[in-house]
Amino acid sequence: MTDSEKLLYLIHALLGENGRYSSVKIPEDEHERWQLYRSLVNVRPAGPLPDEYIKIQDEYLQSVTAQKGITDAAEIPSCPKDSRLAVWRGDITTLRADAIVNAANSGMTGCYAPCHNCIDNIIHTMAGAELRNACHYLMVNQGHPEPTGSAKITPGFNLPCKYVLHTVGPIITEGVTPEDVRLLASCYTSCLELAAANGCQSIAFCCISTGVFRFPKREAAEIAVQTVQKFLNSGGEVDKVIFNVFTDEDEAIYKSICC
């Protein structure tokens, strides 16, 4: 099967799961088909899928990622001020690192908004259905929403990374409080501790809480860098910490702080 044929197979399988989708027309355009596939996996709740579906899904997603181009964490230049740190602007789902960090919500099973432009959505999309199922299993066993500032670990599945660390950052409403600062720092510490406990030598952080959670970007970056350096200075067994940025503004902020 070609990638186009695999995509069509996946769409047909997902549409066939739900009778409400019987009137959905599959577009001719490949990009529009991708958007439909992504929407279907975004809204699909956790649950088992046939082995054949998983096999074709895995082949397709790994091919899509390979076509984007995979970046190895070891090849990202370190910051001049601190060789343990790096700033990298790119798609975190194409990064080959021991662990990447996902800015999750307290439900921990991903973003359910079709094609939403958040990191939680794209990580779950590119990892595949196994990631939502793994997160669902963790949450069922836990029996309550994930507390802000803590973290969970799952395999990376179809991502180039070995693990995904899921952490819930603080939501800012009327201004940053000391508790918000403590909780954001705890996100970084919790992820670093979990990464070290699982033998990770490289970890890539997204800009936790600075999107829809509205934490001011510069303050969040300063907390991130200070917390990471404190962990590393205390003997934390992680060799390289990458700050993954997506915008010009984020890149300039992080480089001004640690490069």
C-alpha positions in Angstrom: 0.0 0.0 0.0 1.1 3.5 -0.8 0.9 6.2 1.9 -2.2 7.6 0.1 -3.8 4.1 0.2 -2.9 3.8 3.9 -4.5 7.1 4.7 -7.7 6.1 2.9 -7.8 2.8 4.8 -7.5 4.6 8.1 -10.2 7.1 7.2 -12.6 4.4 6.2 -11.9 2.4 9.3 -12.5 5.4 11.6 -15.7 6.5 9.7 -17.0 2.9 10.0 -16.8 3.0 13.8 -19.6 5.5 14.1 -22.9 5.5 12.3 -23.1 9.3 12.7 -20.3 9.6 10.1 -22.2 7.8 7.4 -22.8 11.0 5.4 -19.2 12.2 5.6 -17.7 12.6 2.2 -14.0 11.8 1.8 -12.3 14.7 -0.1 -10.2 14.1 -3.1 -7.4 16.5 -2.0 -4.6 14.7 0.0 -4.2 17.6 2.5 -8.0 17.7 3.1 -7.9 13.9 3.7 -5.2 14.4 6.3 -7.3 17.0 8.0 -10.3 14.6 8.1 -8.1 11.8 9.4 -6.6 14.1 12.1 -10.1 15.3 13.1 -11.4 11.7 13.4 -8.5 10.7 15.6 -8.7 13.8 17.7 -12.4 13.2 18.6 -12.1 9.5 19.0 -12.2 8.4 22.6 -9.7 5.8 24.0 -10.5 2.3 23.0 -9.1 -0.8 21.3 -8.5 -0.9 17.6 -7.9 -3.9 15.3 -4.3 -5.1 14.9 -4.4 -4.4 11.2 -5.5 -0.8 11.8 -2.6 -0.3 14.3 -0.1 -1.8 11.8 -1.1 0.5 9.0 -1.5 3.5 11.2 2.1 3.0 12.5 3.5 2.6 9.1 1.7 5.7 7.8 2.6 8.0 10.7 6.2 6.9 10.7 6.4 7.6 7.0 4.8 11.1 7.4 7.3 12.0 10.1 10.3 10.7 8.1 9.2 12.9 5.2 9.1 15.9 7.4 12.7 15.2 8.4 13.9 13.9 11.8 16.3 16.0 13.9 18.6 14.2 16.3 19.0 15.9 19.7 22.7 15.2 19.7 23.1 17.5 16.6 21.4 20.5 18.1 24.1 23.1 19.2 24.5 23.8 22.9 24.1 27.2 24.4 27.5 29.1 24.8 26.6 30.0 28.3 25.7 26.5 29.4 26.7 23.5 27.3 24.0 21.4 29.0 21.2 23.5 27.5 20.1 24.1 23.9 17.4 26.2 22.2 15.8 24.6 19.1 13.0 26.0 16.9 11.2 23.2 15.2 8.5 20.6 15.3 8.9 18.6 18.5 7.2 15.6 17.0 10.2 15.2 14.6 12.8 15.3 17.4 14.8 12.1 18.2 15.4 12.6 21.9 15.1 10.3 24.9 12.0 12.3 26.0 9.8 15.2 24.9 7.4 17.1 27.1 3.8 17.5 26.3 1.8 20.4 27.8 -1.3 18.4 28.8 -4.6 19.2 30.5 -5.7 17.6 33.7 -7.6 14.8 31.8 -4.2 13.8 30.3 -5.7 11.9 27.3 -5.0 14.6 24.7 -6.8 17.5 23.0 -10.2 16.5 21.6 -10.7 19.6 19.4 -10.4 18.7 15.7 -7.1 19.9 14.3 -6.5 22.3 17.2 -3.1 24.0 16.9 -1.8 23.0 20.4 1.1 20.8 21.2 -1.1 18.3 23.0 -3.1 17.8 19.8 -0.2 17.3 17.4 1.7 15.0 19.8 -1.3 12.7 20.1 -2.0 12.9 16.4 1.5 11.9 15.4 2.0 9.3 18.1 -1.1 7.5 17.2 -4.1 6.0 19.0 -1.8 4.0 21.3 -0.8 7.2 23.1 -4.4 8.1 24.1 -5.0 4.5 25.2 -1.9 4.5 27.3 -2.8 7.8 29.0 -6.4 6.6 29.5 -5.0 3.5 31.3 -2.9 5.7 33.6 -5.8 7.9 34.4 -8.2 5.0 35.1 -5.7 3.6 37.5 -5.1 6.9 39.1 -8.8 7.6 39.6 -8.6 11.4 39.5 -7.5 14.3 37.3 -3.8 14.9 37.1 -2.6 17.6 39.6 -1.0 20.7 38.3 2.8 20.5 38.5 3.2 16.7 38.4 4.0 14.5 35.4 3.4 11.1 33.8 5.5 9.1 31.4 4.4 7.0 28.4 6.2 5.5 25.4 6.6 7.7 22.3 4.9 5.1 20.1 5.3 6.5 16.5 7.2 9.5 17.5 11.1 9.5 17.1 11.5 10.0 20.9 11.5 7.1 23.3 9.2 8.7 25.9 6.6 11.4 26.2 6.4 13.2 29.5 2.9 14.7 30.2 2.7 17.6 32.6 -0.1 20.0 33.5 0.9 23.7 33.9 -0.8 26.4 35.8 -3.6 28.4 34.2 -3.3 32.2 34.6 -6.5 34.1 35.2 -5.9 37.5 36.7 -2.2 37.6 37.1 0.7 35.4 38.1 0.7 34.4 41.8 3.5 32.9 43.8 1.6 29.6 43.7 1.6 29.8 39.9 5.4 30.2 39.9 5.8 27.3 42.2 3.6 25.0 40.1 5.3 25.9 36.8 8.7 25.2 38.4 7.3 21.9 39.6 6.3 20.9 36.1 10.0 21.2 35.0 11.3 19.4 38.1 8.7 16.6 37.9 9.6 16.0 34.3 13.3 16.0 34.9 13.0 13.7 37.9 10.9 11.3 35.8 13.2 11.5 32.9 16.3 10.7 35.0 14.5 7.8 36.8 13.9 6.3 33.3 17.4 6.7 32.1 16.8 9.6 29.8 19.9 11.5 28.8 18.2 14.1 26.6 14.9 15.8 27.1 13.1 18.5 25.2 10.7 20.9 26.9 7.9 22.8 25.1 7.0 26.3 26.5 4.7 25.0 29.2 1.6 27.1 30.1 2.4 30.0 27.7 -0.3 29.2 25.1 -3.9 29.0 26.0 -2.9 28.8 29.8 -1.7 32.4 29.4 1.5 32.4 31.5 3.7 35.4 30.5 6.3 34.1 28.1 9.5 35.8 29.5 8.6 35.0 33.1 7.8 31.4 32.1 11.2 31.1 30.3 13.1 32.5 33.2 11.4 30.0 35.6 12.1 27.2 33.1 15.8 27.9 32.7 16.4 28.6 36.5 14.6 25.4 37.5 16.5 23.2 34.9 19.8 24.6 36.0 19.0 24.1 39.6 18.2 20.5 38.9 21.4 19.9 36.8 23.6 21.7 39.4 22.2 19.4 42.1 23.5 16.3 40.2 20.4 15.5 38.2 21.4 12.8 35.8 20.3 14.3 32.5 23.0 15.4 30.0 21.1 17.7 27.6 18.0 19.8 28.0 16.5 21.3 24.9 14.0 24.2 25.1 11.8 23.7 22.0 10.3 27.0 20.7 7.8 27.6 17.9 7.8 31.4 17.4 10.3 34.2 16.8 9.4 35.7 20.1 9.9 32.5 22.1 13.2 31.9 20.4 14.5 35.4 21.1 13.4 35.1 24.8 15.2 31.8 25.4 18.3 32.8 23.5 18.6 36.0 25.5 18.4 34.1 28.8 20.6 31.0 28.2 22.6 31.6 25.1 
